[in-house]
Amino acid sequence: MLENTVLTPQEVAEMLKIAKNTVYELIKRGELNGYKVGKKIRVDLKDVEIYKNKTKNNSTDNFNSVKNDKLASLNIFDPQNNSNSSELVICGQDVLLDILSRYIEFHSPGIRTFRSYVGSYNGLLALYLGKVQVATSHLWDGDTNQYNIPFVRRLVPGIPTVIIHLACRMEGFYVQKGNPKNIKTWEDLKRPDISIINREKGCGVRILLDEHLRLLNIEGTNISGYNRECFSHLAAASNVARGGADAAIGNEKTSLQVKNIDFIPLQKERYELVLKKEDLNKPLFKSIINILRSDEFKSELLGIGGYDLTETGNIIAEL
C-alpha cells in the first residue's frame, strides 16, 4: 500500500521542496516523525502527510514562522511580498530555475528571488491572480500538438503575456531495470498487468498523461495506480525503482540519478517562462532575458545535461 511507503530524507526533501538538512532538522525538533534503520534515517509517507496537514492548519503565528523560512519553498504565495519591487517570485520545479535565481541575484544586486515549487497549471493561475511575477509552463495540448500557448490563453485571459523559451526536455516512462513488463507506448497503459505511480494534478507531467489518455479514449481510473500521486520526478522514479509501480512518467535527466531504472523516451517537451507583457521592458526582466541568452548560463546547464538549449532566451509568443 502507498501509505506504507518508506522514504529516505532526500525523497522527503523532494516531496516538500526543501533542503535535505531541513528534513533532518524537522525530525530533530520532533515536528516530523522519523526513525533509524541501522545508521540510516527513514520516514513513513503517512507521517509526511500528517506533517503537511498539520502545517496547513497551523495558527497565524506558525504561518509567520514558516514565512520567515522562505514561504515559496512550501508553495505558499504572499501577495504583500510580491508588491515589493526588490523581491521576485518564480514558479516552477526544475533545477535550472535555482540556477537562474542565483544569476538574477548576482546580476541585479538588491533583488531577492523566491521559488514557489508549484506545477505549471497553478503557476499560471498565480500569475493571472497577480501573486507571482514569473511562471513556468510545460503544458501540452493534445488537440493542437502545441505546448503552453493554448494554456496561457485559457489560464491568463485578458492579460497580455510573453512566453520565453527556457529549454526542451525529453519526457518518457521510468521503468524497472531491463523493462521486465516491456512497456514502450502510451497504449501499454491499457494492459491490466501494468501499474503506475502518478503525479499531482496541475503539473505538466500529469497533464501530458491525461491528454494522451484522452486521445486514446482510455479512462485513467481504469489504470492501476492512477490515483496514487507523488510530487516530483525523483519521487516517481524512486517508487518504480523500489517496485512500488511498473511505470511512472518524468524527464530523462532524473532517470540518470536513480539506480535500477531505465528510461523509455516518449516526447520532447518545451519548458518555457511566462510573464506579463507590461513587465518586459523593466530593467529586471531585461536582465533575465540577457541571462538566459548568455553563454555562461547555457554552459552551466550543458554541464548538468538533459537540456536542449537551441532556443533558450527566444521570445516564442506575445499573447
HUJOWO-V804280 format. One record per residue. N is the residue number from 1. RES is the residue in one letter. D_LAST is the distance of its C-alpha to the last C-alpha in Angstrom with 1 decimal. Layout:
# HUJOWO-V804280
n = [N N]
res = [RES RES]
d_last = [D_LAST D_LAST]
This chain:
# HUJOWO-V804280
n = [1 2 3 4 5 6 7 8 9 10 11 12 13 14 15 16 17 18 19 20 21 22 23 24 25 26 27 28 29 30 31 32 33 34 35 36 37 38 39 40 41 42 43 44 45 46 47 48 49 50 51 52 53 54 55 56 57 58 59 60 61 62 63 64 65 66 67 68 69 70 71 72 73 74 75 76 77 78 79 80 81 82 83 84 85 86 87 88 89 90 91 92 93 94 95 96 97 98 99 100 101 102 103 104 105 106 107 108 109 110 111 112 113 114 115 116 117 118 119 120 121 122 123 124 125 126 127 128 129 130 131 132 133 134 135 136 137 138 139 140 141 142 143 144 145 146 147 148 149 150 151 152 153 154 155 156 157 158 159 160 161 162 163 164 165 166 167 168 169 170 171 172 173 174 175 176 177 178 179 180 181 182 183 184 185 186 187 188 189 190 191 192 193 194 195 196 197 198 199 200 201 202 203 204 205 206 207 208 209 210 211 212 213 214 215 216 217 218 219 220 221 222 223 224 225 226 227 228 229 230 231 232 233 234 235 236 237 238 239 240 241 242 243 244 245 246 247 248 249 250 251 252 253 254 255 256 257 258 259 260 261 262 263 264 265 266 267 268 269 270 271 272 273 274 275 276 277 278 279 280 281 282 283 284 285 286 287 288 289 290 291 292 293 294 295 296 297 298 299 300 301 302 303 304 305 306 307 308 309 310 311 312 313 314 315 316 317 318 319]
res = [M L E N T V L T P Q E V A E M L K I A K N T V Y E L I K R G E L N G Y K V G K K I R V D L K D V E I Y K N K T K N N S T D N F N S V K N D K L A S L N I F D P Q N N S N S S E L V I C G Q D V L L D I L S R Y I E F H S P G I R T F R S Y V G S Y N G L L A L Y L G K V Q V A T S H L W D G D T N Q Y N I P F V R R L V P G I P T V I I H L A C R M E G F Y V Q K G N P K N I K T W E D L K R P D I S I I N R E K G C G V R I L L D E H L R L L N I E G T N I S G Y N R E C F S H L A A A S N V A R G G A D A A I G N E K T S L Q V K N I D F I P L Q K E R Y E L V L K K E D L N K P L F K S I I N I L R S D E F K S E L L G I G G Y D L T E T G N I I A E L]
d_last = [45.4 42.1 43.4 46.3 44.1 45.3 42.8 43.3 42.2 39.5 38.1 38.3 36.4 33.6 33.5 33.4 31.2 34.0 36.5 39.5 41.8 40.3 41.3 44.8 44.9 43.8 46.7 49.1 48.3 48.8 45.4 44.7 47.5 48.4 51.5 53.2 53.9 56.3 54.7 51.1 49.0 47.5 45.4 45.2 41.8 43.2 43.9 40.4 39.2 41.9 40.7 37.1 38.2 40.6 37.9 35.7 38.7 39.9 40.8 38.9 41.1 40.3 36.6 37.0 38.9 36.1 33.6 35.7 35.7 31.9 30.3 27.1 29.4 30.2 26.8 27.5 24.9 26.3 24.2 27.0 26.8 23.0 23.9 26.0 24.3 26.6 25.3 22.2 21.4 19.8 19.5 20.6 23.9 24.3 26.9 24.8 23.2 26.7 27.2 23.9 25.1 28.5 27.1 25.0 28.2 30.3 28.2 27.3 30.7 30.6 27.3 28.0 25.6 25.8 24.7 23.9 24.8 22.8 21.1 17.5 17.3 19.0 17.1 13.7 15.7 17.3 14.1 13.3 17.0 17.0 19.6 18.2 16.3 15.3 14.8 15.3 14.7 16.6 16.1 17.2 16.6 20.0 19.2 16.7 18.1 14.7 13.9 11.3 8.2 10.1 11.2 8.3 7.3 11.0 12.0 9.6 9.4 9.3 8.1 5.4 5.2 6.3 8.2 11.6 14.3 17.5 19.9 20.9 23.7 26.1 26.5 29.7 32.8 35.1 38.6 42.0 43.8 45.0 42.7 45.7 43.9 42.4 38.9 36.6 34.0 32.0 34.7 37.3 36.0 37.8 41.1 43.2 44.4 41.0 39.8 36.6 35.3 31.7 28.9 27.7 25.3 21.7 22.0 20.4 23.9 24.8 21.8 22.6 26.1 25.5 23.2 26.0 28.6 26.9 26.8 30.4 31.4 32.9 33.3 32.5 35.4 37.7 37.1 39.5 37.8 34.4 34.7 35.8 33.0 32.8 30.3 29.9 30.2 33.6 34.9 34.1 35.8 38.7 39.3 39.6 41.8 44.1 44.4 42.5 40.4 40.5 36.8 33.5 30.1 28.7 27.9 30.5 30.9 32.3 34.7 36.4 37.3 39.1 42.6 43.6 40.1 39.0 35.4 34.4 31.2 28.9 25.3 23.3 20.2 17.2 17.1 14.0 13.2 10.4 10.5 9.5 8.4 11.7 13.6 12.7 15.7 18.1 21.0 20.7 17.2 18.3 21.2 19.4 17.7 21.2 22.7 20.6 21.5 25.1 28.0 29.5 26.7 26.4 30.2 30.5 28.1 30.0 33.2 32.0 31.1 29.0 25.8 24.4 23.0 22.4 18.7 18.9 17.0 14.8 11.1 9.9 6.2 3.8 0.0]
